[in-house]
């Protein structure tokens, strides 16, 4: 845990626990919200054929949708738990590794 705290620049074990809780809540909530969002835009499971490729496309869309939901929720939930700076910096680093770092050049 010491190396993780040093790597992330965290001072206390309590802050580390809060960060783990935020990651857990965000991951679970983003996976949970993907289905209603797909249903809202008219892409429920019933729209796709019952054979393998129908399921493959539906779940592929669902997984692709989880990613942006996760990114937004990570910052929002992190802020609610008082860890805005950590999660905003984490988000910028993650997106820059995906080649989207130019979105944050103004900071």
C-alpha positions in Angstrom: 0.0 0.0 0.0 2.9 2.3 0.7 4.0 2.3 -3.0 0.5 2.9 -4.2 0.1 5.9 -1.8 3.5 7.3 -3.0 2.5 6.8 -6.7 -0.8 8.5 -6.3 0.5 11.2 -3.9 -1.9 10.2 -1.1 -1.0 11.0 2.5 -3.3 8.8 4.6 -4.9 5.3 4.6 -8.3 6.9 5.0 -7.9 8.8 1.8 -6.8 5.6 0.1 -10.0 3.9 1.4 -12.1 6.7 0.1 -10.5 6.5 -3.3 -11.2 2.7 -3.4 -14.8 3.2 -2.4 -15.2 5.8 -5.2 -13.8 3.4 -7.8 -16.1 0.7 -6.6 -19.2 2.8 -6.6 -18.3 4.4 -10.0 -17.7 1.0 -11.6 -20.8 -0.6 -10.3 -23.0 2.4 -11.1 -21.7 2.9 -14.6 -22.4 -0.8 -15.4 -25.8 -0.5 -13.9 -26.7 2.7 -15.8 -25.7 1.5 -19.2 -28.8 -0.7 -19.7 -31.3 2.1 -19.0 -29.4 4.5 -21.2 -29.5 2.1 -24.1 -33.2 1.5 -23.5 -33.8 5.2 -23.4 -32.2 5.7 -26.8 -34.2 2.7 -28.2 -31.5 0.1 -28.2 -32.9 -2.5 -25.8 -31.9 -6.1 -26.0 -35.1 -7.0 -27.8 -34.1 -4.9 -30.8 -31.1 -7.1 -31.6 -31.6 -10.6 -33.1 -31.5 -13.6 -30.7 -28.5 -15.3 -32.4 -24.9 -14.8 -31.3 -24.2 -11.6 -33.3 -27.2 -9.8 -31.9 -26.0 -10.4 -28.4 -22.5 -9.6 -29.3 -23.5 -6.2 -30.8 -25.8 -5.3 -27.9 -23.2 -6.1 -25.2 -20.5 -4.4 -27.3 -22.5 -1.3 -27.4 -23.2 -1.6 -23.7 -19.5 -1.9 -22.8 -18.7 1.0 -25.1 -21.3 3.1 -23.4 -20.0 2.2 -19.9 -16.7 4.0 -20.7 -18.0 7.6 -21.1 -20.5 7.1 -18.2 -17.6 5.9 -16.0 -15.5 8.9 -16.9 -18.2 11.4 -15.9 -19.2 9.5 -12.8 -15.7 9.2 -11.6 -15.2 12.9 -11.3 -18.7 13.5 -10.0 -18.6 10.8 -7.3 -15.0 11.7 -6.5 -16.1 15.3 -5.9 -18.9 14.2 -3.7 -16.4 12.3 -1.6 -14.1 15.3 -1.4 -11.5 13.9 -3.8 -12.0 16.2 -6.7 -8.3 17.0 -7.3 -7.2 13.4 -7.2 -9.9 12.2 -9.6 -9.7 15.2 -12.0 -5.9 14.6 -12.3 -6.6 10.9 -12.7 -9.1 11.6 -15.4 -6.8 13.9 -17.3 -4.0 11.3 -17.2 -6.3 8.5 -18.4 -7.7 10.5 -21.3 -4.2 11.8 -22.3 -3.1 8.2 -22.5 -6.0 7.5 -24.9 -4.8 10.4 -27.1 -7.4 12.9 -25.8 -5.0 15.0 -23.8 -5.4 18.0 -26.1 -8.8 18.5 -24.4 -7.0 19.7 -21.3 -4.2 21.8 -22.7 -5.7 25.0 -21.1 -4.8 23.8 -17.5 
